[in-house]
Every structure is written in C-alpha cells, then in structure tokens.
Amino acid sequence: MKFKKILGWLLLIAGIVIISWSLYSSYNIFTGKSSAPEVFKLEQEEKESISTDFFKGSLGGQRDIQEDMKKMVEEQIRDMIPTEFLSKLFNLVSWSILAGLLILGGSRLAGLGIKLIRAYN
C-alpha cells in the first residue's frame, strides 16, 4: 500500500518533469535561443545552368524544350522558396508534434500518479 502511494508520487513528479521540460524546450526553440532538432536536412543542389540550346532556337525537338522548361520552373521555385526555409519549417513542425506527444504522455503519467495517490490515501 505504501509502495503504490510512493509509485503514485513518482509518476506524478515524472509527468510534471516531462511536461515542464517539453514546454521549456519549446519556449527556447520558438524564441530563437536554441534550434529545433534537425530531423529533416534538405541538401542544397547546385544550380544547373539552363542549356543555351533553348535560347539559340536550335531544333533539338519537343523533348529538349520540355526538359529546359522543367529546369527553368524548378529553378524559379527554388528561388522563391529556399531550401533552408523548408528544412527549418519541417523541423519546427516535427518538434511541435513531438512536444505535443510528450505533453500528452506526461499528463497521462501524472494522471495515473494522482489516481494511485487518491486510491491509497
């Protein structure tokens, strides 16, 4: 009986510690004091030069024109949305999901601890 009450207090304290740590870490990440854990790392691709055949008007065929247009569109998208932004965004979203799971788990542990304390009080 005393063991279950001690276990209840330990679960309650563990739950509060997990919740507090995840909230403190989230606060530091979102205020810029620390960076989010790097889960996603997008590699920087070297900018490929678009083949000059497209601009010279060579008759390379429809396939070459489509490939050149595809390269141009990809380059424009890379210029609009830098890969550093995407990796930071993905890392922040993944940290937010992890912090939410930690807070949920910590609240469950604390709830079990409270139930054990109340049951044997």
Secondary structure, DSSP 8 states (H G I E B T S, - for coil): -HHHHHHHHHHHHHHHHHHHHHHHHHHHHHHTSS-----------------THHHHT----HHHHHHHHHHHHHHHHHHHS-HHHHHHHHHHHHHHHHHHHHHHHHHHHHHHHHHHHHHT-
